[in-house]
């Protein structure tokens, strides 16, 4: 029963990973980028959970209530940046969420909610190593599925893939924030 709790938490944490991965996959990326993104997202999810576990206490309760909103806000900002880039039809490179600052921002945006989970992770009743491994594996699976789905969708809408990726991130960020505000997620 305790492992089911961990699995449920891991799946809940991976929903935003899945949404961002769809946006990244819309552009089509190579296998090295897929591995880099999957590893980065999983490391960020596990790292933030560990950080949350370490912080705990009063600070945890105060930030834990708002951590998800911070991450959702970053998703929305990333999405808006991609939409603006697509609208400008700039000859410069688009915001690349598969490497560098783009990947760092994307990984942090999807992992901020893990910080809040980390504050209560030891109450789940499963060893921390098992909990973190489950979160990592589910995150990698969500990334892989999201990128694959995004790639398939991107092949059909190639001309406006960046615009759609930006819109997808804005919708994901706003949708997750709304669900959290309503107490659903």
N, C-alpha and C positions, 0 to 999 in steps of 0.2 A: 504494500500500500504506500509506503514512504517513497519508493522509487517512482510510483505513478505521479506523486506530487512533484518530484523533480522533473519528470518528463513533461508534465503540464506546464511548469514554470519555464522550462527550456523552449517549448513550442511557443508559448506566449512571447518570450523574448525574441524568438526568431521571426515573428511576423513582420517586424519592421525591416529586418535583414532581407527577408524575401521580397518585400516591396522595393527596397533600394536596389537589390540585385536585378529585378525586372527592368528598372530604369537604366542600369548599367548595361544589361544585356541587349537592350534595344539597339545600341550602336554596333553590336557585334564585336567580340573581343577574342583574342587568341587564348590558347590553353594556359600559357604562362601567366597571363593576366587573371584568368579564372582561379588558378591556384593561389596567386598573390592576394586576390580579393578574399577568397575563402579563408585563407590563413589569417589575414588581417582582421576580418570581421570576427572570427572565432577567438583570436587572441584578445581583441578589444572586449568582447563579451565576457570572457573569463577574467581578464585583468580588472575590469570595472567591478565584477562580482567580488573579486578578492579585495579590491580597494574598499568597497562598501563593507565587506566583512571586517576589515581592519578599522575602519572609521567608527562604525556603529554608534551607539548611544544617542545622546541628544542631537548632535549634528546630523546623524543619520535620519532621525525622525523629521527634522526640519527640511532637509534637502530631499529626502525620499519622497515626500509629497509632490515635489515639483520637478524632480529629475526627468521624468518622462516628457514634461512640457518643454524642457530645455532641448532635449534631443529632437522632439518633433519640430521645434522652431528652427533648428539647424537644417533639418530635412527640407523645410519650406524655403529657407534661404538658398540652399543648394539648388532646389528646383527653380526658383525665381532666377537665379544666375544662369541656369541652363536655358530658360525661356528667353531671357534678354539676349544671350549669346546667339540663339537661333534667330531671333527677330532682327538682330543687327546684320545677320548674314556676313559676319566678319570673316576675313581671310585668315585671321589668327586661329590658333588651335582652340578647340572647345574645352570647357572644363572637363578634365579627364579624371573620372572617379576610380580609375584602375591603377593610378600611381601617384606618387608625390603628395602634394597638399590636398588634392582632391580626394585621394584614398584615405588620408589621415582624417579629414573632415567627415567623410562618409562613415568611416569606422567609429569615430567618436560619436557621431549623431545616432548611430544604431545601438550604441552600447551604454548610453547615459542611463537608460532604464535599468540596466544591469547593476548600476551603482545602488539604486534603491533596493533591488532584490538582494544584493549582497548584505545589506544591513540586517536582514532577517534569515539569511541562508542557513545559519546553524540551527534554526528552529525547525527546519524541514524534517530532520531526523535521519538524514543520510550522510555518510562521510563526505567531507568537503571535496576530496579527490574525485569521488564518484559523481558528485553534483557538478563540479567544474567540467569533467570529461563529458558528461551528458550535454551540458550547455554547449560545449565546443563542437561535439559531433552534430547536434541538431542545427547549430549555426552554419556549419559547412554544408550540410544537406540543404538547408533553406537557401543558401547562396547559390549552390549548384542548380537547384530547381528554378530559382528566380532568374538566373542568367540564361538558362536554357529556354525558359518560357519567353523572356525578353528578346532573345536572339530570334526565335521563331516568329514572334510578333514583329520584330524589327525588319525581317526580310520582306514582310508584306507592306510595310509603311516606310520604306527606306528613306524616301525624300524628306520626311518630316520627323525622323527618329529622334533627333536631339530635342525638338520641341515637345514631342510626346513624352520623352524621358523626363524632362523638366516638369511637365504637367503631372506625370505619374508621381514624382517626388512631392510636389505640392499637395496633391490629393491625399497621398499616404500620410504626410505629416499632419495635415489638417484633420483627416479622418481619425487617425490615432489619438490626436488631442481631444477631439470630440468624444470618442469612445471613453477615454479616460475621464473626461469631465462628467460624463453621464454615469460613470461608475461601472461601465460594461467591461472595460479592459484595465 
